[in-house]
Amino acid sequence: MRWTETEQRQIAAINARIPDVDPIVLQIVEGTLNSIEAEIEFAVERTARSPMIREAHDFRVGLFDRFQRKLTGRSYSAIPDAVTRDYAPETMKPGDAYFMNDTYDTEGAIGHLPDMCSTIPAFFNDDLIAYIQVFGHHDDIGGKVPGSMPGTALSVFEEGLMIPPIKLYSEGVRNEEAFKIIRRNSRVPEMLEADVDSEVQAVIMGAARMTELFARFGKDVVENCFAAIFERTRQTFLDELFPKIADGTYYAEDYVEHDAFTDPLLHKIAVTMTKTADKITLDFNGTDAQAVGPINWAADYAEGRFLIKWIAPIMRNLAESPERAAEIPCNEGVVDLFEVVFPEKGTLITPVRPAPTNARAFVLLRMLSLFAGALAQAVDGKMPADQETIRYTGFYGYDRAGDYFLSREVLGGGGGGRYYADGSDAIHVVPDSRNQPAEFTETRYPLRVEKLALAPDSGGAGEFRGGLGYEKEYRSLTDCFTLVSADRVRLGCYGVNGGHAGAPFGVFVDAEGAARKLGGLEDEIPITEDELMRVTTTGGGGWGNPLDRSAEAVRMDVWQGKVSTERALEDYGVVMAAFDDDEPIIDVPATEARRAEMRGRQSGERVIIDRGPGIDAVTPANKQGAKPKRYG
């Protein structure tokens, strides 16, 4: 049971007071919550040491009420359920801080071991009033390879230090014994300790801000506002978004392409979505067995609450306008609108310990694509095409001075085309994550960034083109090693409603002029001094028939270097007659003839989901028989 009988009565009493909430006070409380969350983020960003947190912004903040319900929708944070499971709330005191990262022991809050989470209970007049959390992706917490994301892991024990919920501070006193263990298990102990200190101090500040809010308005008023925030979100989804989806049952599947061992097989994630007037049920039966390699994600905890809050924001694409979509929050109020049915233990989303999980982002982010694909069928294709997922690359070794270095970088790509606009170029799918500046890379590491540019032709063709990925070239200034953790290396982001799939991801190493392509999960790949590595990130899928894109829009794409003249001809049927001072000129008669000929070859049957030519080159894993259970 999620709450005790006493807690259920308390929640019911608070909900009964929602009609008494002053709308002005409600607006102030909601604004204060967003400000607290933003202030915590700024504090972490300014005081953390690791590039992954400070530069890439790969950390998340969460504010929760005393019933562990998420109050805001700004960050995709963890959840505090594992802390309250192991430490009774009535035993918590001001100054306590809790710490965890165990994938299988944090109620779905943590997907892989590098994500370490700090939780602080907030108090007002000795009453526990809220929980404040930060989790960050730390550069190294041990394991078989630097960076703690071994693409060739067979077991979670190879991925790093596992920490169940522990008390890191007790009434303000730091647990030095715990810090000794944490430091000893990292290749960059000083940086790790500094990041943890940054996160803990930031949530301590956040707890103080929450106490100030309660002191200003009183406990009952603030908790009534919390309940009103949840109810408003729930009602907004029911009134504005649910009616856009036709009642019925819809099936969708998507694939993770590799796990480093059964490559190039596909690993299927399946969902059957059933929508009624006030409920969406997501049944994930049919999902493939857990993988040998590290692409598993332990999602089946806390009734799927983390998963629901992760995918529910996709529904905001159904709002009446992009401006309205941006106004709709996604907090705990959405949870009761969904029911999640997980398959039995032993699948990609219900793995059994000690299955490895460090590349769980492949599955976690594919859930967004999966839900969007099901919705696209239910709303006649009026959903964005698929967008880029998260991926990492990095370098490690010793610089010319003999000092150890570890460079990690989160890479973005193209957004999916929408029914009203092209996809965005070179974005990060995880909110607020960022590209690592070339200046930072070159100042801190023995690397030189020789190119950073949009990748032409990477966006899927469509009436509204997919956003472009980008190309980034690194030259190593010393002998070192590289690592890659990336999906979409064969299947690009899918197109929707007649749009084409985007170009896939690729990493190429120039071995004396003969470039070799690396796979999606690679460890300990040697890079020699002066060798060049080129990364090309995925483009977003296109939306709508490419022949419906205006010829003038295609001409502008060619002029801006986003689409080549060859793809303009092959995908859009637009013929360029000549260039006048680099400005392309359309051959109108030839274009009209070409487009008429291409339309004549189209079957007339609209394709809702287009996965591109890569789908024919790989084989579903579930057709290969049972995979061996291999654990370290």
C-alpha positions as CSV (number, residue, x, y, z in Angstrom):
1,M,0.0,0.0,0.0
2,R,1.3,3.4,-0.9
3,W,0.0,5.2,2.2
4,T,-1.0,4.1,5.7
5,E,-4.7,4.5,6.7
6,T,-3.7,7.5,8.8
7,E,-2.0,9.2,5.8
8,Q,-5.0,8.4,3.6
9,R,-7.3,10.2,6.1
10,Q,-5.0,13.2,6.3
11,I,-4.9,13.4,2.5
12,A,-8.7,13.2,2.3
13,A,-9.0,16.0,4.9
14,I,-6.6,18.2,2.9
15,N,-8.4,17.5,-0.4
16,A,-11.7,18.5,1.2
17,R,-10.3,22.0,1.8
18,I,-9.3,22.6,-1.8
19,P,-12.4,24.8,-2.4
20,D,-11.2,27.2,0.3
21,V,-7.9,27.9,-1.3
22,D,-7.3,31.6,-2.1
23,P,-6.3,31.8,-5.8
24,I,-3.8,34.6,-5.1
25,V,-2.1,32.6,-2.4
26,L,-2.1,29.6,-4.6
27,Q,-0.3,31.5,-7.3
28,I,2.3,32.7,-4.8
29,V,2.9,29.2,-3.4
30,E,3.2,27.7,-6.8
31,G,5.7,30.4,-7.9
32,T,7.7,29.9,-4.8
33,L,8.0,26.2,-5.4
34,N,9.3,26.8,-8.9
35,S,11.7,29.4,-7.5
36,I,13.0,27.0,-4.8
37,E,13.7,24.4,-7.4
38,A,15.5,26.8,-9.7
39,E,17.5,28.2,-6.8
40,I,18.7,24.6,-5.9
41,E,19.6,24.0,-9.6
42,F,21.6,27.3,-9.7
43,A,23.4,26.4,-6.5
44,V,24.5,23.0,-7.7
45,E,25.6,24.3,-11.1
46,R,27.7,27.0,-9.5
47,T,29.4,24.8,-6.8
48,A,29.8,21.4,-8.4
49,R,33.2,20.4,-9.9
50,S,32.5,17.7,-12.4
51,P,31.8,18.7,-16.1
52,M,29.0,16.2,-16.2
53,I,27.0,18.2,-13.6
54,R,28.4,21.7,-14.0
55,E,28.7,21.9,-17.7
56,A,26.3,19.3,-19.1
57,H,23.7,20.0,-16.4
58,D,23.1,16.2,-16.0
59,F,21.4,16.5,-12.6
60,R,17.8,16.9,-11.4
61,V,16.0,18.5,-8.5
62,G,12.7,17.3,-6.9
63,L,10.4,18.8,-4.4
64,F,7.9,16.5,-2.7
65,D,5.2,17.0,-0.1
66,R,5.3,14.9,3.1
67,F,3.3,12.2,1.3
68,Q,6.1,11.8,-1.3
69,R,4.1,13.5,-4.0
70,K,6.0,15.5,-6.6
71,L,5.1,19.2,-6.5
72,T,6.6,20.6,-9.7
73,G,7.2,19.5,-13.2
74,R,10.4,21.4,-14.0
75,S,12.8,18.5,-13.6
76,Y,12.7,14.7,-14.1
77,S,13.8,14.0,-10.6
78,A,13.9,10.8,-8.6
79,I,11.4,9.8,-5.9
80,P,11.9,9.6,-2.1
81,D,10.0,6.4,-1.6
82,A,13.0,4.2,-0.8
83,V,14.2,6.6,1.9
84,T,10.8,6.6,3.7
85,R,10.6,2.8,3.2
86,D,13.9,2.3,5.1
87,Y,13.7,5.2,7.5
88,A,10.4,5.9,9.1
89,P,9.4,9.6,8.7
90,E,8.7,9.9,12.4
91,T,12.3,9.1,13.2
92,M,13.7,11.8,10.9
93,K,15.1,15.0,12.4
94,P,16.3,18.4,11.1
95,G,19.8,18.1,9.7
96,D,19.3,14.5,8.5
97,A,20.4,13.8,4.9
98,Y,20.0,10.5,3.1
99,F,22.0,9.1,0.1
100,M,21.4,6.3,-2.4
101,N,22.2,5.0,-5.9
102,D,21.2,1.3,-5.9
103,T,19.3,0.6,-9.1
104,Y,17.4,-2.3,-7.6
105,D,16.8,-0.8,-4.1
106,T,15.5,2.7,-4.7
107,E,11.9,2.0,-5.9
108,G,12.6,2.9,-9.5
109,A,14.1,6.3,-8.5
110,I,17.6,5.5,-9.8
111,G,18.2,4.0,-13.2
112,H,21.9,3.4,-13.1
113,L,24.7,3.7,-10.5
114,P,26.3,6.9,-11.6
115,D,23.1,8.7,-10.6
116,M,23.6,9.4,-6.9
117,C,20.7,10.9,-5.0
118,S,20.6,13.1,-1.9
119,T,17.4,13.6,0.1
120,I,16.6,16.0,2.9
121,P,13.5,16.1,5.0
122,A,12.2,19.7,5.6
123,F,10.6,20.7,8.9
124,F,8.3,23.4,10.3
125,N,7.7,23.6,14.0
126,D,9.1,20.1,14.4
127,D,6.7,18.7,11.8
128,L,8.0,17.0,8.7
129,I,6.5,19.0,5.8
130,A,8.4,18.0,2.6
131,Y,11.3,16.2,1.0
132,I,13.9,17.9,-1.1
133,Q,16.1,15.9,-3.6
134,V,18.9,16.2,-6.0
135,F,20.4,13.4,-8.0
136,G,23.4,14.0,-10.3
137,H,25.2,11.9,-12.8
138,H,28.7,11.6,-11.3
139,D,31.8,11.2,-13.4
140,D,33.1,8.0,-11.7
141,I,31.9,5.7,-8.9
142,G,34.1,2.7,-9.7
143,G,33.4,-0.3,-11.8
144,K,35.4,-2.0,-14.6
145,V,36.0,1.1,-16.7
146,P,36.5,4.9,-16.1
147,G,33.2,6.7,-16.1
148,S,31.3,3.7,-14.5
149,M,29.3,3.0,-17.7
150,P,30.9,-0.2,-19.1
151,G,29.2,-1.0,-22.4
152,T,30.4,-4.6,-22.0
153,A,29.1,-5.1,-18.4
154,L,27.5,-8.5,-17.8
155,S,26.5,-7.7,-14.2
156,V,25.7,-4.6,-12.1
157,F,28.7,-5.6,-9.9
158,E,30.9,-4.5,-12.8
159,E,29.3,-1.0,-13.0
160,G,30.4,0.5,-9.7
161,L,29.6,1.1,-6.0
162,M,26.1,0.2,-5.0
163,I,24.6,2.2,-2.1
164,P,21.2,1.4,-0.6
165,P,19.5,4.3,1.2
166,I,21.9,5.4,4.0
167,K,22.0,8.3,6.4
168,L,24.8,10.6,5.2
169,Y,24.2,13.3,7.8
170,S,22.6,12.8,11.2
171,E,21.3,16.1,12.7
172,G,23.9,18.0,10.7
173,V,26.8,15.7,11.5
174,R,28.5,14.2,8.5
175,N,29.0,10.4,8.3
176,E,32.7,10.4,7.6
177,E,32.9,6.6,7.5
178,A,30.4,6.6,4.6
179,F,32.4,9.3,2.8
180,K,35.6,7.2,3.2
181,I,34.0,4.3,1.4
182,I,32.5,6.5,-1.4
183,R,35.8,8.2,-2.0
184,R,37.8,5.0,-2.1
185,N,35.6,3.6,-4.8
186,S,36.1,6.4,-7.3
187,R,38.9,7.2,-9.7
188,V,38.3,10.9,-9.1
189,P,37.6,11.0,-5.4
190,E,38.1,14.7,-4.8
191,M,35.7,15.6,-7.6
192,L,33.1,13.1,-6.4
193,E,33.2,14.3,-2.8
194,A,33.0,17.9,-4.0
195,D,29.9,17.1,-6.1
196,V,28.2,15.3,-3.3
197,D,28.9,18.2,-0.9
198,S,27.5,20.6,-3.5
199,E,24.2,18.6,-3.9
200,V,23.7,18.1,-0.1
201,Q,24.3,21.8,0.7
202,A,21.9,22.8,-2.1
203,V,19.1,20.6,-0.8
204,I,19.7,21.9,2.7
205,M,19.2,25.4,1.4
206,G,16.0,24.1,-0.4
207,A,14.7,22.7,2.8
208,A,15.2,26.1,4.5
209,R,13.3,27.8,1.7
210,M,10.4,25.4,2.1
211,T,10.3,26.1,5.8
212,E,10.2,29.8,5.1
213,L,7.2,29.2,2.8
214,F,5.3,27.3,5.6
215,A,6.2,30.0,8.1
216,R,4.8,32.7,5.9
217,F,1.4,31.1,5.3
218,G,1.0,28.3,7.8
219,K,1.0,24.6,7.4
220,D,-2.7,24.1,6.6
221,V,-2.8,26.9,3.9
222,V,0.4,25.6,2.1
223,E,-0.8,22.0,2.2
224,N,-4.2,23.0,0.8
225,C,-2.4,24.8,-2.0
226,F,-0.3,21.6,-2.7
227,A,-3.6,19.7,-3.0
228,A,-5.0,22.3,-5.3
229,I,-2.0,22.2,-7.6
230,F,-2.3,18.4,-8.0
231,E,-6.1,18.7,-8.6
232,R,-5.7,21.4,-11.2
233,T,-3.1,19.4,-13.1
234,R,-5.4,16.3,-13.0
235,Q,-8.4,18.3,-14.2
236,T,-6.4,20.0,-17.0
237,F,-5.4,16.6,-18.4
238,L,-8.9,15.4,-18.2
239,D,-10.6,18.5,-19.7
240,E,-8.0,19.5,-22.4
241,L,-5.9,16.5,-23.3
242,F,-7.9,13.3,-22.8
243,P,-10.8,14.3,-25.1
244,K,-8.3,14.6,-28.0
245,I,-7.6,10.8,-27.7
246,A,-10.2,8.5,-29.2
247,D,-11.3,5.8,-26.7
248,G,-10.0,2.5,-27.7
249,T,-7.0,0.2,-27.6
250,Y,-3.7,0.8,-29.5
251,Y,-0.5,-1.2,-29.8
252,A,3.0,0.2,-30.4
253,E,6.5,-1.2,-30.2
254,D,9.9,0.2,-30.4
255,Y,13.4,-1.2,-30.2
256,V,16.7,-0.9,-28.5
257,E,19.2,-2.0,-31.1
258,H,22.1,-3.6,-29.2
259,D,23.4,-4.7,-25.8
260,A,27.0,-5.2,-26.8
261,F,26.7,-9.0,-26.9
262,T,23.7,-9.9,-29.1
263,D,24.4,-7.2,-31.6
264,P,22.8,-6.5,-34.1
265,L,19.6,-7.9,-32.8
266,L,16.6,-5.7,-31.8
267,H,15.3,-5.8,-28.3
268,K,11.6,-5.0,-28.3
269,I,9.6,-2.8,-25.9
270,A,5.9,-3.3,-26.4
271,V,2.9,-1.4,-25.1
272,T,-0.9,-1.9,-25.4
273,M,-2.6,1.4,-24.6
274,T,-6.2,1.4,-23.6
275,K,-7.9,4.8,-23.2
276,T,-11.2,5.5,-21.6
277,A,-12.8,8.8,-20.6
278,D,-10.7,9.1,-17.4
279,K,-8.0,6.5,-17.5
280,I,-5.1,5.4,-19.7
281,T,-3.8,1.9,-19.1
282,L,-0.4,1.0,-20.3
283,D,0.3,-2.8,-20.5
284,F,3.9,-3.6,-21.3
285,N,3.4,-7.3,-21.7
286,G,5.1,-8.5,-24.9
287,T,8.4,-6.7,-24.0
288,D,11.5,-8.8,-24.6
289,A,13.4,-10.7,-22.0
290,Q,16.1,-8.8,-20.1
291,A,19.3,-8.3,-22.1
292,V,22.7,-9.8,-21.4
293,G,24.3,-6.4,-21.7
294,P,23.6,-3.2,-19.8
295,I,20.4,-1.9,-21.5
296,N,18.0,-3.0,-18.8
297,W,16.0,-0.6,-16.7
298,A,14.3,-1.6,-13.4
299,A,11.0,0.4,-13.9
300,D,8.6,-1.9,-12.0
301,Y,8.6,-0.2,-8.6
302,A,6.3,2.2,-6.7
303,E,3.3,1.3,-9.0
304,G,5.2,2.8,-11.9
305,R,4.9,6.4,-10.5
306,F,8.3,7.4,-11.8
307,L,7.5,6.0,-15.3
308,I,4.1,7.8,-15.4
309,K,5.6,11.2,-14.5
310,W,8.3,10.5,-17.1
311,I,6.0,9.9,-20.0
312,A,2.9,11.9,-19.2
313,P,4.4,15.2,-20.4
314,I,4.3,13.7,-24.0
315,M,0.5,14.3,-23.8
316,R,1.0,18.1,-23.7
317,N,1.7,17.9,-27.4
318,L,-2.1,17.5,-27.7
319,A,-2.8,21.0,-26.3
320,E,-4.5,23.5,-28.5
321,S,-1.3,25.4,-29.1
322,P,2.4,25.1,-28.3
323,E,2.0,28.1,-26.0
324,R,-0.7,26.3,-24.0
325,A,1.3,23.1,-23.9
326,A,4.1,25.0,-22.2
327,E,1.7,26.2,-19.5
328,I,0.5,22.8,-18.5
329,P,2.4,21.4,-15.5
330,C,3.1,17.7,-15.0
331,N,3.3,16.8,-11.3
332,E,1.9,14.1,-9.1
333,G,-1.6,15.1,-10.2
334,V,-1.2,13.0,-13.4
335,V,-0.5,9.7,-11.6
336,D,-4.0,8.5,-10.8
337,L,-5.0,9.0,-14.5
338,F,-2.7,6.2,-15.5
339,E,-2.5,2.5,-14.7
340,V,0.7,0.6,-15.5
341,V,0.7,-3.2,-16.1
342,F,4.3,-4.5,-15.9
343,P,5.3,-7.9,-17.3
344,E,6.6,-10.6,-15.0
345,K,10.2,-10.3,-13.7
346,G,12.9,-10.9,-16.2
347,T,12.2,-8.4,-19.0
348,L,14.0,-5.3,-20.2
349,I,11.9,-3.2,-17.9
350,T,11.6,-5.7,-15.0
351,P,15.1,-7.1,-14.8
352,V,16.3,-9.3,-12.1
353,R,19.4,-8.4,-10.0
354,P,22.3,-8.5,-11.0
355,A,21.4,-7.7,-14.6
356,P,23.5,-4.7,-15.7
357,T,21.7,-1.3,-16.2
358,N,24.2,1.4,-16.9
359,A,22.9,2.1,-20.4
360,R,19.3,2.1,-19.2
361,A,18.7,5.4,-20.8
362,F,18.2,3.5,-24.1
363,V,15.1,1.9,-22.7
364,L,14.0,4.9,-20.5
365,L,14.0,7.3,-23.4
366,R,12.5,4.8,-25.8
367,M,9.5,4.8,-23.5
368,L,8.9,8.3,-24.7
369,S,9.0,7.2,-28.3
370,L,6.8,4.2,-27.5
371,F,4.0,6.3,-25.8
372,A,4.2,8.9,-28.5
373,G,3.8,6.2,-31.2
374,A,0.7,4.8,-29.5
375,L,-0.8,8.3,-29.2
376,A,0.0,9.1,-32.8
377,Q,-2.3,6.2,-33.9
378,A,-5.1,7.5,-31.5
379,V,-5.0,11.1,-32.7
380,D,-4.7,10.6,-36.5
381,G,-1.0,11.2,-36.6
382,K,-1.1,14.6,-34.8
383,M,1.9,13.9,-32.6
384,P,5.5,14.9,-33.2
385,A,7.8,12.6,-34.9
386,D,10.5,10.8,-32.9
387,Q,13.4,12.8,-31.5
388,E,16.9,12.2,-30.5
389,T,17.8,10.2,-27.4
390,I,20.6,10.7,-24.9
391,R,24.1,9.4,-25.6
392,Y,27.6,9.7,-24.1
393,T,31.1,9.7,-25.4
394,G,34.3,10.4,-23.7
395,F,38.1,10.0,-23.5
396,Y,40.4,9.0,-20.6
397,G,44.0,8.3,-20.0
398,Y,47.0,10.4,-19.0
399,D,47.9,13.8,-20.4
400,R,51.4,14.9,-21.3
401,A,52.2,15.9,-17.7
402,G,51.3,12.4,-16.6
403,D,48.1,13.4,-14.8
404,Y,45.0,11.2,-15.1
405,F,42.1,12.7,-17.0
406,L,38.5,11.6,-17.7
407,S,36.3,13.6,-20.2
408,R,32.6,12.7,-20.5
409,E,30.1,14.4,-22.7
410,V,26.3,14.2,-23.2
411,L,25.4,14.6,-26.9
412,G,22.2,16.0,-28.3
413,G,20.5,15.7,-31.7
414,G,17.5,16.7,-33.7
415,G,13.9,17.1,-32.5
416,G,11.0,15.5,-34.4
417,G,9.0,17.4,-36.9
418,R,5.6,18.5,-35.7
419,Y,2.3,19.0,-37.5
420,Y,2.8,22.8,-37.4
421,A,6.6,23.2,-37.5
422,D,10.0,21.7,-38.3
423,G,11.8,19.9,-35.5
424,S,14.4,21.8,-33.5
425,D,18.0,21.5,-34.4
426,A,20.7,20.1,-32.0
427,I,18.7,19.8,-28.8
428,H,19.0,17.6,-25.7
429,V,16.0,15.4,-25.0
430,V,16.6,15.5,-21.2
431,P,15.4,19.0,-20.0
432,D,18.1,21.6,-19.5
433,S,21.0,19.3,-20.4
434,R,23.7,21.0,-22.4
435,N,26.4,20.6,-24.9
436,Q,30.0,20.8,-23.4
437,P,31.7,24.0,-24.8
438,A,34.7,23.4,-27.0
439,E,36.6,26.0,-25.0
440,F,36.1,24.0,-21.8
441,T,37.1,20.8,-23.4
442,E,40.3,22.3,-24.8
443,T,41.3,24.0,-21.6
444,R,40.8,21.0,-19.4
445,Y,41.7,18.0,-21.5
446,P,44.4,17.0,-24.0
447,L,41.8,17.3,-26.8
448,R,41.1,19.8,-29.6
449,V,37.6,20.3,-31.0
450,E,38.1,20.9,-34.7
451,K,34.5,21.0,-35.8
452,L,31.1,21.6,-34.4
453,A,28.4,22.0,-37.0
454,L,24.9,20.9,-38.0
455,A,24.8,17.6,-39.9
456,P,23.3,18.2,-43.4
457,D,20.6,15.7,-44.4
458,S,20.3,14.3,-40.9
459,G,16.7,15.4,-40.3
460,G,14.0,13.1,-41.6
461,A,12.2,14.4,-44.7
462,G,8.6,15.5,-44.3
463,E,6.1,18.3,-44.8
464,F,7.8,19.5,-41.6
465,R,11.4,18.4,-41.6
466,G,13.0,16.7,-38.6
467,G,15.6,18.8,-36.7
468,L,19.2,18.3,-37.6
469,G,21.8,16.5,-35.5
470,Y,25.3,17.8,-35.4
471,E,28.8,16.8,-36.2
472,K,31.6,17.1,-33.7
473,E,35.3,16.3,-34.4
474,Y,37.9,15.7,-31.6
475,R,41.6,15.4,-32.1
476,S,43.5,13.6,-29.4
477,L,46.7,15.3,-28.3
478,T,47.9,12.2,-26.5
479,D,47.5,8.5,-26.5
480,C,44.3,7.6,-24.7
481,F,41.1,5.6,-24.8
482,T,37.6,6.4,-25.9
483,L,34.2,5.1,-24.8
484,V,30.8,5.2,-26.4
485,S,27.3,4.7,-25.0
486,A,24.7,5.4,-27.7
487,D,21.5,4.0,-29.2
488,R,19.9,4.8,-32.6
489,V,23.1,3.6,-34.4
490,R,21.1,1.7,-37.0
491,L,17.5,2.8,-36.7
492,G,17.0,6.6,-37.0
493,C,14.2,8.4,-35.2
494,Y,11.0,7.4,-36.8
495,G,8.9,9.6,-39.0
496,V,5.1,10.2,-38.5
497,N,2.1,10.6,-40.8
498,G,4.1,10.0,-44.0
499,G,7.3,11.6,-42.8
500,H,10.7,9.8,-43.1
501,A,13.0,8.6,-40.4
502,G,16.0,10.7,-39.5
503,A,19.6,9.7,-40.0
504,P,21.2,7.4,-37.3
505,F,24.0,8.1,-34.9
506,G,27.6,7.3,-35.7
507,V,31.2,7.5,-34.3
508,F,34.1,7.3,-36.7
509,V,37.8,7.0,-35.8
510,D,40.3,8.0,-38.5
511,A,42.9,5.2,-38.3
512,E,45.6,6.7,-40.6
513,G,43.0,8.0,-43.0
514,A,40.8,4.8,-43.1
515,A,37.9,5.8,-40.9
516,R,36.4,2.9,-38.9
517,K,32.9,3.1,-37.4
518,L,32.5,2.2,-33.7
519,G,29.5,0.5,-32.3
520,G,27.0,1.9,-29.8
521,L,28.5,0.3,-26.7
522,E,32.2,0.5,-26.7
523,D,34.9,0.4,-24.0
524,E,38.6,0.9,-23.9
525,I,39.0,1.8,-27.6
526,P,42.6,3.0,-28.1
527,I,43.1,6.4,-29.6
528,T,46.6,7.4,-30.7
529,E,48.1,10.9,-30.4
530,D,46.9,13.1,-33.3
531,E,44.1,10.8,-34.2
532,L,40.7,12.3,-35.2
533,M,37.3,11.1,-33.9
534,R,34.1,12.3,-35.6
535,V,30.7,12.0,-33.9
536,T,27.5,12.5,-35.9
537,T,24.3,12.6,-33.8
538,T,20.8,11.6,-34.9
539,G,18.4,13.8,-36.7
540,G,14.7,13.9,-35.8
541,G,12.0,12.2,-37.7
542,G,10.0,14.1,-40.3
543,W,6.2,14.8,-40.1
544,G,3.9,14.5,-43.1
545,N,4.4,13.7,-46.7
546,P,7.7,15.3,-48.0
547,L,5.9,16.2,-51.3
548,D,3.6,18.5,-49.3
549,R,6.5,20.6,-48.2
550,S,6.6,23.9,-50.1
551,A,9.3,24.0,-52.7
552,E,10.4,27.4,-51.3
553,A,11.0,25.8,-47.9
554,V,13.1,23.2,-49.5
555,R,15.0,25.8,-51.4
556,M,15.7,27.6,-48.1
557,D,16.9,24.4,-46.6
558,V,19.4,23.9,-49.5
559,W,20.5,27.5,-49.2
560,Q,21.2,27.2,-45.5
561,G,23.0,23.9,-46.0
562,K,20.5,21.8,-44.1
563,V,19.5,19.7,-47.1
564,S,21.7,18.8,-50.0
565,T,20.5,19.2,-53.6
566,E,20.6,15.4,-54.0
567,R,18.2,14.9,-51.0
568,A,16.0,17.8,-52.2
569,L,15.6,15.9,-55.5
570,E,15.2,12.4,-54.1
571,D,13.1,13.1,-51.0
572,Y,11.2,16.3,-51.9
573,G,11.1,16.2,-55.7
574,V,12.5,19.7,-55.9
575,V,14.9,20.4,-58.8
576,M,17.5,23.1,-58.5
577,A,18.2,24.7,-61.8
578,A,21.3,26.8,-60.9
579,F,22.9,28.8,-58.1
580,D,23.2,32.6,-58.2
581,D,25.9,33.7,-55.8
582,D,25.4,30.6,-53.8
583,E,21.6,31.1,-53.8
584,P,19.7,28.1,-55.2
585,I,17.1,28.7,-57.9
586,I,14.2,26.3,-58.4
587,D,13.5,24.8,-61.8
588,V,9.7,25.1,-61.5
589,P,8.6,23.0,-64.5
590,A,11.0,20.2,-63.7
591,T,10.0,20.3,-60.0
592,E,6.3,20.1,-60.9
593,A,7.0,17.1,-63.2
594,R,9.2,15.4,-60.7
595,R,6.7,15.7,-57.9
596,A,3.8,14.5,-60.1
597,E,5.9,11.5,-61.0
598,M,6.7,10.8,-57.4
599,R,3.1,11.1,-56.2
600,G,2.1,8.7,-58.9
601,R,4.5,6.1,-57.4
602,Q,3.1,6.6,-53.9
603,S,0.6,3.9,-52.9
604,G,-1.9,6.3,-51.4
605,E,-1.8,4.4,-48.1
606,R,-0.6,6.8,-45.4
607,V,2.2,5.4,-43.2
608,I,1.7,6.5,-39.6
609,I,5.2,5.3,-38.4
610,D,8.2,5.1,-40.7
611,R,11.3,3.5,-39.2
612,G,13.5,4.0,-42.2
613,P,15.7,1.5,-44.2
614,G,17.7,0.4,-41.2
615,I,14.8,-1.8,-39.9
616,D,15.4,-4.4,-42.6
617,A,19.0,-4.9,-41.6
618,V,18.4,-6.0,-38.1
619,T,16.6,-9.0,-36.6
620,P,14.2,-8.9,-33.6
621,A,15.8,-10.7,-30.6
622,N,12.6,-12.4,-29.8
623,K,12.9,-14.5,-33.0
624,Q,16.3,-15.8,-32.0
625,G,15.3,-18.1,-29.1
626,A,16.2,-17.6,-25.5
627,K,19.3,-15.7,-24.8
628,P,21.7,-17.1,-22.2
629,K,21.8,-15.7,-18.7
630,R,25.3,-14.4,-18.3
631,Y,26.2,-12.7,-15.1
632,G,29.6,-11.8,-13.6
